[in-house]
Amino acid sequence: MITVSGVSKRYGTQLLFEDMSFAVNRGERIGLVGRNGHGKSTLFRMITSLEACDEGKILVPNGYRIGYLPQEVSFTCPTVIEECCTVLDGDMENHKWKAEKVLSGLGFGLEDMSRPCSEFSGGYQVRIELAKVLVSSPDMLLLDEPTNFLDVVSIRWLESFLREWRGEFIVISHDRGFMDSVVTHVVGIHRQKARKIKGVTADYYSQIEQEEAVHEKNRVNAEKKRKQVMGYISSFRAKARHARSVQSSIKMLNKMGIPDRLDGIKGLSFSFSEAELPARYVLDVRDLGFSYSGEPPYLFEGLTFQVAKDDKICVIGKNGKGKTTLMKVMNGVLEPVLGRVKEHPRAAKAYFEQGNTAVLGENNTVEEELSTACAGSMKGNVRDICGVMMFQGDDALKKISVLSGGEKSRVLLGKTLLMPANLLMLDEPTHHLDIESCQSIIEAVKNFRGAAVVVTHDENFIRCVASKLIVFQSGRVLFFPGTYDEFLDQVGWDEESCAGKGGGALRKEDKKNKKELRKMRADNARKIRPYEERVKGLESGIESAEKEIAFMTREMIRASEEGDAGKIAEIPRRINEIRSREESLYSELEAALEELENARKEIDEG
């Protein structure tokens, strides 16, 4: 239970947030969203007092304990149990049982506790760090990208764990499916403010889109009205008989306020370059097997499948089982030990290799590095791709050596975009990206008219994109000719620690949660609908009034040119009546928008 009140934070000339306020109430599970660089991790550090607020304050009740899981894990002790005991108060020997109990609950056996932390996979290293947080007995968890480096099975375990967590938590994640499965509310950092809504990410983004559409409509209407008033004043300023009406219009003009135009927010939006393929299949894999020693045991063997020209195949499974190695074998980076990979003669591949920033020239600028990926005919597109990858203007001249991990990933992705292809080979393309950018990649892969083979742990990505799967589990690899939900129903995860022995029970729980979520959304929409219809009706009335005023103004000009005294006397009276009605409608609209906002707040806080 914390309250963020009037908080502002700036780094040099960059304003992260200003007068930001929201509260986390008892029992709430918050998903914190916002584009990369908008201050999500900074907010976590401010909540934990690792950084100070420039203005405002963050209120935490006395005795309320916060456990913070940062993005990067680090260990200082030789064994797992000693590492977890570093957060214990008092004598380690007398309190070690607390750490042992938590580690056991997270899947560590007694023999594991004396092993070095470095021997464990990325997923289990995150569990060690999480164990340290839990041993400190927090009331609230702050989880910053906890799914980074986790495989799909570990992510599903974490989902189950968080659904059973009895305290509060705030989680930052680029994995939209993961976030939606565990949160009760979403807080978004948007235009340097915080917006909190009850529901999942779709509810949040829908509400932001609707609010900005209303803002823009009001701005356009206000500009139209101002132009019409200025036109009337210009036409009749010199005519004595209209002096009173003109003065009234001038006073109205001085009182009118026009909402500011909303600045565009930089985002990742793109499509992959396509190359024609006059054939049904682009790749044929037969009895494929590989080991780094060239001898058994093999990372995988006996793998046979074909990639049709429009297939979308996701490669999934636990870390360290051979997914990235398979991609390297399919791309010719590694030679197969068994079987073969046969490409169509006109196959054109674009390969995005996970985290392989070593292929980037550290002394090149972003623009120079992208230029190395394209032929002469594509050189003119390099600046455009710089912009698409959010390296606008002088940012395109940054050296690769000064870029963050996420920025380097965007450069690698930009190089992939510049390669005309009929087969995309993407190894964890969403790593280091925010939710909005991940959604852009999902749409780009879905809309790509060629084939795609993608390694990913993002269940939202898998569900949205995959028509077929290559699954690594239980020491084997299988080709599954169906969607991810079909795989879960028909096969499931043999090693799924998050569901224990009841993987089916977890899926039943997921279905129940989704059903309850749909009902909640329907109920909320039903409550909000009368307010939205009221706003829509008033906006329609204002639009009609503006059209009437525009028509009457043209009639007045025509009457003045024709010297029609009757109309010249009548039309200003009618214009004033319409203006009076329009002002009344604007007042009603302002009240209606406030009622709509209050209704939404009631739902958010309910």
Order of alpha helices (4+ residues) and beta strands (2+ residues): beta-beta-beta-alpha-beta-beta-alpha-alpha-alpha-beta-alpha-beta-alpha-beta-beta-alpha-alpha-beta-beta-beta-alpha-beta-beta-alpha-alpha-alpha-beta-alpha-beta-alpha-beta-beta-alpha-alpha-alpha
